Amino acid sequence: MDPLQRLRERMAELADLGALDMLATWDQLVMMPSGGAEARANQLGALAQLAHERATGEEIGEWLAALEVAQLGDLDRDIVRVARREWERSCRIPADLAAERSRAHAEGQESWRRARANDDFAGFAPALERNVGLARQYGECLTQCGTGPYQELLAEYDFGLETAMLRELFSALGAALPPLAEQVRAHSPRRQLAVPVDVQHTAVRNTLRRVGVDQQGWRLDVAPHPFTAWIGRSDTRLTTRYSDGNVESLLSSLHEYGHGLYERQIDPALVRTNLGRGTSMSIHESQSKLWENHVARSPAFAEVLAGELEGAGFPLAPADLHATLTAVEPSLIRVSADPLTYPLHIILRFELELAMIEGELAVIDLPAAWHDGMQRLLGVEVPSDAQGCLQDIHWGAGSFGYFPSYALGCLIAAQLWEAMESELGPREEDLRRGEVGPIKAWLAEHVHWYGRRLDTIPLIRQATGRSLDIEPFLRYVAPLAARTP
Amino acid sequence: MDPLQRLRERMAELADLGALDMLATWDQLVMMPSGGAEARANQLGALAQLAHERATGEEIGEWLAALEVAQLGDLDRDIVRVARREWERSCRIPADLAAERSRAHAEGQESWRRARANDDFAGFAPALERNVGLARQYGECLTQCGTGPYQELLAEYDFGLETAMLRELFSALGAALPPLAEQVRAHSPRRQLAVPVDVQHTAVRNTLRRVGVDQQGWRLDVAPHPFTAWIGRSDTRLTTRYSDGNVESLLSSLHEYGHGLYERQIDPALVRTNLGRGTSMSIHESQSKLWENHVARSPAFAEVLAGELEGAGFPLAPADLHATLTAVEPSLIRVSADPLTYPLHIILRFELELAMIEGELAVIDLPAAWHDGMQRLLGVEVPSDAQGCLQDIHWGAGSFGYFPSYALGCLIAAQLWEAMESELGPREEDLRRGEVGPIKAWLAEHVHWYGRRLDTIPLIRQATGRSLDIEPFLRYVAPLAARTP
């Protein structure tokens, strides 16, 4: 058989296995009785091992070699280009390093869980040190032309991002945001809005229905840590969470919708190829942040959301809802941070993980560095490591290079939103009526359609005419900081 | 590595892939938005192909050869014995025949769907003929020592069953049941009981809770065709269906519970081996039928069920409920048949599929043969092929040899029930109080524990001291036939 055909079949198989992994993970977090945990770990393990074997087989190298001289159409050329890139990267990782990392990540997560529960950083330090060491080794295996190990770790989530560029962006952002945060510090904003869960539930369903979430192709369920699963192009599963104490569900459901919409609007020709999913973590996060920050947190859409809450039995003024959804207050915990200070949490993590990987920060000095960073960037005192450097699972799980995408998502969302409004005109009137069709169409055309054919930076350039830039985000947060409470 | 170790790892992998297949199928039937169908077909296809490849690899033959001379413990000897049997069977099937069958089955199901909708047997005949021909070829590839192709088709579902034995059993049963059915023909039993769906829902949940269905290890959902999925030893997913017009949900949920309980009570040492699931279709069906016929349809347990219905707001006399759950009336459609006439539907399908596979019945003559058989066995006139030989999907899907398990399940359940009562004493008093602990323990010890270490007939012999026998079932149905309405 034709090597292109074989390569495409293998990519289709890997796409199917990836979808099954996502299904099994979704089920685990949403449907599975707790008794299923042990069996599920085995099932996911078997799937991961099989997928790894099929993704790294020598036969792929033979097909790629045969395809070097082939005449290919545009799409096939992209398929082969990305396949070669990934296969070559995987071949540079020794099998025993891969196995050792996967053990260390599993053990690291357990160690982190115990350490956080007991506020015991010292108990976690050896596992973290092992993870840092293995991540550095991993990055070094992939390093070419002096890119450095951290850049290669980034590349696992965001191919083509450069450490130097992130340093520069985050340093500028880290200088610009704290004064804005300081400015609102004097306010004591009202951030709680006690909307009963059943009211939120109705409002969320109806709001999602407005933006196109139908029963034929979507599900909405509850999960303790909201996420989205795309099991098939027309099988998107959003999750959110409800609490009587706040209206996070309104933001979180639209955030997840952004992830889901991205995957659904990719060119159907890319389905079951290696290009048929979102191109990177930062672009994915930009899609969720666009719906969370620029739609759900806009004053115009607050009228729609308030209308839905009122329809479900909780009347309130749109301006009050908007104030609640955009209240700013520097705080300790990343996942509950406001839209202005959120990137500061990420900048801190970026600085620290980069320093650990590059050997400039010893693991044992992490708590002190965290404490200083929180003081410098957010002006808050860290009362304990559990609420400090132990709050996130990522490093315990060996994920280095992942954090930046959270802040990049905020930046890219703002940049895309400006580009879109400069092309389509202000979205305010449309949003007031809950009309999001043109937004969806613009995103489809400029971002979603390409799948993985364009990496992060080329995609941003094509959609906005510029490289990544912090100014649009600063323009987005300025009014939040300036506003009186 | 040790060949035993390798074999066990492969079996564990196949068990994990099997569980993922079950999860993906459960999700498809219970949770998936309809838009996910196309992607799911690809995912299940990829999984099936991978599992087939891993189950038939040449390396397995090498491990088995190395193990021929090994000293093994009892459990390992069974693992190797069953692995060898399955691997050798799979090697006798040419790859192109396997592929051709899988295409023919997919196309046959589509053809069947159209034909049933249009009551058009002639439209289905070519697909059926192809399926019959391929099934015969398949059986012939496996045939050794003159067993005949049908027996090998049976072996796919029930290893060790002999065609001659089934002929004999079903012929005796086909002679004994029609006079009993005739006897109740004069009655006009009241079979409908319009219990509102929400009442049934509560009663079903509470009844299942009584028999041990907790939230930690079980789920209960709704499916158009109830089934059970065992994703892990402590992750069992029952389904049932509700209708305002009848109380089928009470029977169906306990039926599915029987399937689920079987898989949960297998020796934990067999988990992730090739022995860690129910041994055959007929034993599986015997477990569901035992809970459906001998528990849910018993006069004693009717008191529990009536109590649960009353607790949910629908008071009725236990005797009335029992009469409804056991009313007998010969009818056209297998899936809604009563407990007495149900096996007659199966006997007809067995006779016809055996005759088709053995070339004694031409596909084109099937409708006439069906018509005659329904008249002879059930005394009913068949008004259309849609309500006749087109009613079941099995032959369209290429499943020959599967039907007998439905009747065998009824027989084996009755036989096990008698053996259990002769050991434990009558269950009546316990059932009246909803106490099923001793039943579960007896089934665990005599049936479930063995997984696939014992095939159908040896298992029945061990549990009951006899081979398969129709008398217990006849003793079970006699009072149903004799009863005045």
Interface residues (C-beta under 8 A of the other chain):
Chain A: A12 E13 D16 L17 A19 L20 L23 A24 D27 M31 M32 P33 S34 G35 G36 E38 A39 R40 N42 Q43 G45 A46 L47 Q49 L50 Q215 Q216 G217 W218 R219 I231 G232 R233 S234 D235 T236 R272
Chain B: A12 E13 D16 L17 A19 L20 L23 A24 D27 M31 M32 P33 S34 G35 G36 E38 A39 R40 N42 Q43 G45 A46 L47 Q49 L50 Q215 Q216 G217 W218 R219 I231 G232 R233 S234 D235 T236 R272
